[in-house]
Amino acid sequence: MKKLSLSQLARLRATAVATPDDAAGVPLLGDRLAGCRDDERGEVWRAAATWSRNAAIASALVLVLVSPGSSGAASRKDTTPPTTPTGLTLVAATATGLSIGWQPSRDNQRVKGYDLYRDGVRVGAVTTTSALFSSLTCQRSYGLGVDAYDRAGNRSAIATITASTAACPAPAGGGTPSPVPVDTTPPTAPSNLILASVTASNLGVSWQPSTDDVGVAGYTVFMNGTKLVSLSATSYSFSGLACATSYVLGVQAYDGAGNLSSTTTVSASTSACPTAPSSPSAQVQHRPLLPRLDGSVPRDQRGSARAGRPYPVSGLGRPCLQHQHTDLVGQHRQRDLRRLH
């Protein structure tokens, strides 16, 4: 399908808003009205101009709506999130800071930046593929995370890593620094896991947050026993699923020391598959017909007046068109098509 230019759309619009008395819009009738009175010619002009205006509107709508790459497609909202950052590693560790790096995410448009998380809480953002977490406690384990986002606000899943700061420095005046106790207590299991939304291809779940003696770093989401992503939120939407299919969905909490809770699960099914639309070939479309001057419409399913029969004019013993006309509607259609090129 040919894409319309701005000038072509402007010409179509000008035709669509022309007044019914605009004789310049239907020049092909000029040589066929010689035998008609003025009022009879005006009625023919108005009927033909009305058909022309309606055909132009229909042509514009069809071409704009179905033309590949048209402005309707260009204005679609971006809903595709970036890929999750990969290769998240600890680059350096001091008593008060942890430095991490990762491989860049990809996006169908462009990755705008990365948000940083510490023990499940957002603490900053960067546009590079490395970050420094500072002002930390010495000899302690932290859950660090990073996700990518694009200009439309779409976010990837959070990539996480557990890392520990270096040993505490010796106190002033000598002596041995007090060791930091190792965290071995796992978080509680997520509770009240419920199905929040259901469609033919998506299942949304939510749950109550877990608790931990130090702090919950995040949650890992599972589908049919397979780990999908880690995140800090207490809800998740499983997308791209098959319709009318049952799934086992699970969620597990973890803390900064890497301790894991038990997994909470729920079984859910997507909704029924949508009904297939009727075949377009079964839909009969009728082209507009040029009305006769007496108000009747020719019953020609091909959308054209029957050749060899003149238009009758009310009040005359003979038709005002003395010679046999050709397919006027077909000529107008060819004229409209030429305007598009």
LINBELMO-V852874 format. One record per pair of residues at least 24 apart in sequence whose ideal C-beta (glycine too) atoms are under 7 Angstrom apart, sorted by the first residue. I is the first residue (numbers start at 0). GAP is how many residues later the second one is. If there is no record, write none. Layout:
i: (I,I)
gap: (GAP,GAP)
//
This chain:
i: (0,0,0,0,1,2,2,2,3,3,3,7,8,10,11,11,11,14,14,14,15,15,15,15,17,17,19,19,19,20,20,21,24,24,25,25,27,27,27,27,28,31,31,34,34,34,35,35,39,39,39,42,43,46,46,47,47,50,50,50,50,51,53,54,54,54,54,55,58,58,76,77,77,77,77,78,79,79,80,80,80,81,81,81,81,81,81,81,81,82,83,83,83,83,84,84,84,84,85,87,87,87,89,89,90,92,92,92,92,93,93,94,94,94,94,94,94,95,95,95,95,95,96,96,96,96,97,97,97,97,97,97,98,98,99,99,99,99,100,100,101,101,101,102,103,104,104,106,108,108,109,109,110,110,111,111,111,112,113,113,113,114,114,114,115,116,116,116,116,116,117,117,118,118,118,118,119,119,119,119,135,136,137,137,137,137,138,138,138,138,139,139,139,140,140,140,141,142,142,142,142,144,144,156,156,156,157,157,157,157,159,159,159,161,161,161,182,182,182,182,183,184,184,184,185,185,185,185,186,186,186,186,186,186,186,186,187,188,188,188,188,189,189,189,189,192,192,192,194,194,195,197,197,198,198,199,199,199,199,199,199,200,200,200,200,200,201,201,201,201,202,202,202,202,202,202,203,203,204,204,204,204,205,205,206,206,206,208,209,209,211,213,213,214,214,215,215,216,216,216,217,218,218,218,219,219,220,221,221,222,222,223,240,241,242,242,242,242,243,243,243,244,244,288,289,289,302,303,303,304)
gap: (62,65,66,67,338,64,66,67,59,60,63,332,51,328,44,47,48,37,38,41,37,40,41,44,31,35,26,29,30,24,25,27,24,27,26,306,300,303,304,307,299,289,293,285,286,287,277,284,253,273,280,250,249,243,244,242,284,237,239,278,281,280,234,233,277,278,281,280,277,281,75,31,72,74,76,75,28,74,73,74,75,24,25,29,66,67,68,72,74,73,72,73,75,145,29,61,63,74,73,58,71,73,71,73,39,70,71,72,73,71,72,43,70,71,72,73,74,38,39,40,42,69,35,36,37,39,35,38,44,46,65,67,31,33,30,31,44,61,28,29,27,44,57,26,25,43,51,43,41,42,40,41,37,39,37,38,39,36,32,33,34,31,32,34,30,27,28,29,41,115,24,26,24,96,98,137,96,97,98,112,29,28,27,28,29,30,26,28,29,41,24,25,40,42,115,116,114,74,75,112,113,73,87,72,73,74,60,72,73,74,57,58,70,94,95,96,31,72,74,76,75,27,28,74,69,73,74,75,24,25,29,66,67,68,72,74,73,64,72,73,75,29,61,63,74,58,71,73,71,73,39,72,73,71,72,43,70,71,72,73,74,38,39,40,42,69,35,36,37,39,35,38,44,46,65,67,31,33,30,31,44,61,28,29,27,44,57,25,43,51,43,41,42,40,41,37,39,37,38,39,36,32,33,34,32,34,30,28,41,24,26,24,29,28,27,28,29,30,26,28,29,24,25,40,38,39,26,25,26,24)
//
